[in-house]
Amino acid sequence: MYMSSRSFSDINQKRWIKACHKLGLRVETKFGKGSHILIKHPETEHKYTIQKNLHKFINMKIFKKMMEWGFSEEDIWEALK
């Protein structure tokens, strides 16, 4: 998988929430205890949890999950702007 020179180190949960909305995913912020959020694909009902405290490798994992769900690398980076 090609990863561009953009940085995975400075993506926080708030940016992921905005990106998920832009990509048409459902975001649930009050599904349980703590500060994690749940994202759902509207068509497949696939789910993924994004924690509050993120770092480079977790962001890469989230990014790869978005690609598995059918979003292009460029669409994800555009949504993260």
N, C-alpha and C positions, 0 to 999 in steps of 0.2 A: 504494500500500500504506500502510495506517495504521500509524504507529509511535507508541507511547505515550510518555509522558514519562519512562519508566524509562530508566536510563542504560546505554549500551553501553560506556562508558569503563572500568568497573570489573569487567568479566567476565574471569576468567582461565581458563587451560586446565583447571585442576582443576574449576572450576564447570561447564565444558562437558562434561567427562568424566562428572560426576554427572548432569547433565541428559540426556545421551545414554543413559545407563543407564535413567533414569526413563522416557524416551520409547521404550524397547525396542530401541534401536540397539545393534549390536555395536561394541565399542571394542577396538582392538588397539594396545597400547602398545609392542610389541616387534617391529614389522614391518620395521624398517630402522635405519639409523644415526641418531643425533641424538635430539632430544627431541620430535619430531612424533608425533602419534597419528593413527591411521586409524580412521574411523568408517564402518560399513557398515549399509545398510538391510537388515533380515533377509529381506524379501520380494522387493525389486527388485534387490538386490546392488549398488545405487548406492554409490559410495565418495566420501569427502571427507577431506582431510587438515587437521588443526588443528595449527598450529604452537605452540611454547612461548610466544613473546613476542607478545602480542596488543595491539591498540589499537582504538579506536572503529570505524574503517572495516572492519577485518578482522572484528570481532564482528558488524557489520551484515551483512557478506557471509555469514558462517556462519548467522546468523539467517534470512536470505533463502533459503539453501539448505535449511534445515529446513522452511520454509514450502513450498518447491517439492516437497519430499518428502511433503507432505500434512499436516503438523502445523499447528495453528492458532497464531496469535500468543499467545493466552492460555495454551495448553498449554505452549508453549516458555518463557514467562516463569515459569509455575508450576514447571516442571522446573528452572529456574535458581535457584530460591529456596534 
